[in-house]
Amino acid sequence: MTRDINMVDLKGQYRALQSEIDAAVLEVVRSAYFIGGPKVQAFKENLGDYLGVKHVIPCANGTDALQIALMALGLQPGDEVIVPAFTYVATAEVIGLLNLTPVMCDVDADTFNVTADLIEPHISEKTKAIVPVHLYGQSSDMEAITALAKNHNLHVVEDNAQAIGADYTFADGRKKKTGGIGHIGCTSFYPSKNLGAYGDGGAIFTNDDDLAKMLQKTANHGQSKRYYHDVLGVNSRLDAIQAAVLDIKLKHLDSYHAARQKAAAHYDKCFGDTPELQTPVRAKNSSHVFHQYTLRVKNGQRDDLKTYLQENGIPSMIYYPVPLYKQEAYKKYWNGKELPATEKLSDEVISLPMHTELDGETLDFICEKVNEFFRK
């Protein structure tokens, strides 16, 4: 295998869309509508149609999306927000920045996502919101989580940065896209995401008209009318060039998912008879769009496997090696009790290359080297 192997192949994806993207970016430059304008409006409308949500509020990045969502809910310092302990730091970061209290709960060891049963013991009279993270590309069990939230009068803010386009199926057969199930949904358009920009970007979703007005106001300096500021806000915008790129890529998002699912099926087949590995478990009520293909290495050799793959020119990543509550910045929120699934996953998970441009030869080489490691 002589070609380079990448975790994400943005160059290859660009080449397939080069003429469309070049023309769209040039159109923005010629129009001089760099902030706002028709490209941003078109993307808002098209993304809303795709997700089946009434309101889309673009913003500068996924972390801003989470912060704006919590600001718009009017939470007060000291209010508690329940988050998974096994996730990227941004989910808890914005809670701390707003002088709220992140309460970290365990996740399901098979799907990597929070469940209503794991959330419920952490609910107190101070709890005001739940932030389920749809990790690696599939939905948390949103029907149970939203029912729990309703029973306790809590807000639900979906962190959909890794699962945009995933379908959640309710018990009665209805389907909804992730991000449009809770009170508010948030996503990131970081370049490596399934729907990635050529810079940074994010968006917030809601079906609530009043929340939409507050989210829009909060993202725009707290103003609903120029120079009249009703609430404390922030300045968070998606620029027109990013919107133009995203609008083109949105048309291909389902085919991107199909390519990722095909690659995941290839991996599954290769590792199905490798006892040291657990392949990704698909939740029964969610499709999986495979932002990451994440294995569990069950014999304590995860780090050795990572080193072996690197020696053979194969990148891999560990998402995430340290539980949030053991991060130095978040220890003050920890009650001292370890969460068993989070601890185990932090020691066992490893993500292999996953993107839309993976071909059979590359996948076979990666699989060969992974299995070779366990046969040494």
Secondary structure as GFF3:
##gff-version 3
##sequence-region A 1 376
A	DSSP	alpha_helix	10	31	.	.	.	ID=ss1
A	DSSP	alpha_helix	38	51	.	.	.	ID=ss2
A	DSSP	beta_strand	55	59	.	.	.	ID=ss3
A	DSSP	alpha_helix	62	72	.	.	.	ID=ss4
A	DSSP	beta_strand	80	84	.	.	.	ID=ss5
A	DSSP	alpha_helix	90	97	.	.	.	ID=ss6
A	DSSP	beta_strand	101	105	.	.	.	ID=ss7
A	DSSP	alpha_helix	116	119	.	.	.	ID=ss8
A	DSSP	three_ten_helix	120	122	.	.	.	ID=ss9
A	DSSP	beta_strand	127	130	.	.	.	ID=ss10
A	DSSP	three_ten_helix	135	137	.	.	.	ID=ss11
A	DSSP	alpha_helix	142	151	.	.	.	ID=ss12
A	DSSP	beta_strand	155	159	.	.	.	ID=ss13
A	DSSP	beta_strand	167	169	.	.	.	ID=ss14
A	DSSP	beta_strand	175	177	.	.	.	ID=ss15
A	DSSP	beta_strand	184	188	.	.	.	ID=ss16
A	DSSP	beta_strand	202	206	.	.	.	ID=ss17
A	DSSP	alpha_helix	209	219	.	.	.	ID=ss18
A	DSSP	beta_strand	223	225	.	.	.	ID=ss19
A	DSSP	beta_strand	228	229	.	.	.	ID=ss20
A	DSSP	alpha_helix	240	250	.	.	.	ID=ss21
A	DSSP	alpha_helix	253	271	.	.	.	ID=ss22
A	DSSP	beta_strand	277	278	.	.	.	ID=ss23
A	DSSP	beta_strand	293	297	.	.	.	ID=ss24
A	DSSP	alpha_helix	302	311	.	.	.	ID=ss25
A	DSSP	three_ten_helix	324	326	.	.	.	ID=ss26
A	DSSP	three_ten_helix	328	333	.	.	.	ID=ss27
A	DSSP	alpha_helix	340	348	.	.	.	ID=ss28
A	DSSP	beta_strand	349	352	.	.	.	ID=ss29
A	DSSP	alpha_helix	360	375	.	.	.	ID=ss30
###
